[in-house]
Amino acid sequence: MMDMSTFNSQLAELKCSAEEFYYFITDIRNFRQFISADTVSDLMVEQDSCSFQAGMLGTVKVKITEKVMFSKVVFTGGAVQVENFSLVIDIRESSGRSAQVNITMLAEMNPFLKMIAADPVKKFLDKLVDEMERFEGWGDTKEQNQSP
C-alpha cells in the first residue's frame, strides 16, 4: 500500500529576485550548480528534463510539469523505488531584492520506505536550499530559456 509522503525544506532567503530565480530554475540545466558529483552519476540534462543515477533509487527521471510565473515550479519524476514524486518549489518575493524559497517533495511511498527515506530526503532538500542561499550567479547563467 502506497501513501503520499510529504517532506519540506527549510525556508531559504536567496540573493536574487523571484523573477530571476524563476527563470533560472525553469531551465533544468542550471541545476548543475547545486548537484555535487558525489550525489548522482550519469547526469543527462535538457532544458525541461533530466535523468541521473542516484544510489538505491536507481535511474531517476525528472521533468517540469507546471510553471506559475515567479511563484511556483513543479518538477515531476519517478524511479524504481519511488514511482511518482513531485518537487514543488514555492517562490515569494521578499523585502529588498531577494526571494524566499521553500521546496516540498511529495512522493508515493510505502510506510517502510518512508521511514528509511525521511532523513536522507530532508537532508537533501535542506542541502539544496543551502546551496541556493550561497549561490550568487543568478543572472550570469547563459543557459536561461535557450534551446539546447
C-alpha positions as CSV (number, residue, x, y, z in Angstrom):
1,M,0.0,0.0,0.0
2,M,1.4,3.4,-1.0
3,D,0.8,6.6,0.9
4,M,1.5,10.1,-0.1
5,S,4.5,11.3,1.9
6,T,5.4,15.0,2.3
7,F,8.9,16.4,3.0
8,N,9.7,20.1,3.4
9,S,12.9,22.0,3.2
10,Q,13.8,24.9,5.4
11,L,12.8,28.4,4.1
12,A,15.7,29.9,2.1
13,E,16.4,33.5,1.5
14,L,18.1,34.0,-1.9
15,K,20.3,36.8,-3.3
16,C,18.1,37.3,-6.3
17,S,14.6,38.4,-7.2
18,A,11.7,36.0,-7.5
19,E,11.7,36.6,-11.3
20,E,15.5,35.9,-11.6
21,F,15.1,32.7,-9.6
22,Y,12.0,31.6,-11.6
23,Y,13.8,32.0,-14.9
24,F,16.9,30.2,-13.6
25,I,15.1,27.1,-12.3
26,T,12.8,26.7,-15.3
27,D,15.9,25.6,-17.2
28,I,16.9,22.3,-15.5
29,R,20.4,22.6,-17.0
30,N,21.0,25.3,-14.4
31,F,20.6,22.8,-11.5
32,R,24.1,21.6,-12.2
33,Q,25.2,24.4,-9.9
34,F,23.6,22.7,-6.9
35,I,24.3,19.0,-7.6
36,S,27.6,17.6,-6.4
37,A,29.3,14.8,-8.3
38,D,29.2,12.5,-5.2
39,T,25.4,12.7,-5.1
40,V,24.4,11.5,-8.6
41,S,26.1,10.0,-11.6
42,D,25.3,9.6,-15.3
43,L,23.6,13.0,-15.3
44,M,21.8,13.7,-18.6
45,V,20.2,17.2,-18.7
46,E,18.0,19.0,-21.2
47,Q,16.1,22.4,-20.7
48,D,13.0,20.9,-19.2
49,S,14.0,17.3,-18.2
50,C,16.9,15.3,-16.8
51,S,17.8,11.8,-15.7
52,F,20.6,10.5,-13.4
53,Q,21.6,7.6,-11.3
54,A,21.1,8.0,-7.5
55,G,22.2,5.2,-5.3
56,M,19.5,2.8,-4.2
57,L,16.9,4.8,-6.2
58,G,18.5,3.7,-9.5
59,T,17.7,5.8,-12.6
60,V,15.7,8.9,-11.7
61,K,13.8,10.8,-14.4
62,V,12.5,14.4,-13.8
63,K,10.7,16.9,-15.9
64,I,9.0,20.3,-15.4
65,T,5.2,19.8,-15.3
66,E,3.9,23.1,-14.0
67,K,5.0,26.7,-14.1
68,V,3.3,29.7,-12.4
69,M,5.2,32.9,-13.3
70,F,7.5,34.0,-10.5
71,S,5.7,32.0,-7.8
72,K,5.9,28.2,-8.4
73,V,7.6,25.5,-10.4
74,V,6.7,21.8,-10.2
75,F,9.1,19.0,-11.2
76,T,7.6,15.5,-11.5
77,G,9.5,12.3,-11.7
78,G,9.9,8.7,-10.9
79,A,12.4,6.0,-10.1
80,V,12.4,2.3,-9.3
81,Q,11.7,2.6,-5.6
82,V,9.6,5.8,-5.8
83,E,7.4,5.6,-8.9
84,N,5.8,9.0,-8.6
85,F,7.2,12.1,-6.9
86,S,7.0,15.9,-7.2
87,L,9.3,18.6,-6.2
88,V,7.2,21.7,-5.6
89,I,9.2,24.9,-5.4
90,D,7.3,27.8,-3.9
91,I,8.8,31.3,-4.6
92,R,7.9,34.5,-2.8
93,E,9.3,38.0,-3.3
94,S,10.9,39.2,-0.1
95,S,11.9,42.6,1.1
96,G,14.6,44.3,-0.9
97,R,15.8,42.4,-3.9
98,S,15.6,38.8,-2.6
99,A,13.4,35.8,-3.0
100,Q,12.2,33.3,-0.4
101,V,12.1,29.7,-1.5
102,N,10.6,26.5,0.0
103,I,10.9,23.1,-1.6
104,T,8.3,20.4,-0.9
105,M,8.7,16.8,-2.0
106,L,5.6,14.7,-2.4
107,A,6.1,11.1,-3.0
108,E,4.1,7.9,-3.1
109,M,5.9,5.5,-0.7
110,N,5.1,2.5,1.3
111,P,5.4,3.1,5.1
112,F,8.7,1.2,5.4
113,L,10.4,3.2,2.6
114,K,9.1,6.4,4.1
115,M,10.7,5.6,7.4
116,I,14.0,4.8,5.7
117,A,13.9,7.8,3.3
118,A,12.7,10.5,5.7
119,D,16.1,11.7,7.0
120,P,18.0,11.4,3.7
121,V,15.3,13.3,1.8
122,K,15.1,16.1,4.4
123,K,18.9,16.4,4.3
124,F,18.9,16.5,0.5
125,L,16.2,19.3,0.4
126,D,18.0,21.4,3.1
127,K,21.3,21.0,1.3
128,L,19.7,22.1,-1.9
129,V,18.3,25.3,-0.4
130,D,21.6,25.9,1.5
131,E,23.4,25.8,-1.8
132,M,20.8,28.1,-3.3
133,E,21.3,30.6,-0.5
134,R,25.1,30.7,-1.1
135,F,24.8,31.0,-4.9
136,E,25.3,34.4,-6.3
137,G,25.4,33.9,-10.1
138,W,21.7,34.0,-10.8
139,G,22.0,36.4,-13.7
140,D,25.3,35.0,-15.1
141,T,23.9,31.8,-16.4
142,K,23.7,31.9,-20.1
143,E,21.5,28.7,-20.5
144,Q,18.4,30.5,-19.3
145,N,15.5,29.9,-21.7
146,Q,17.6,28.9,-24.6
147,S,17.1,25.9,-26.8
148,P,19.7,23.1,-26.5
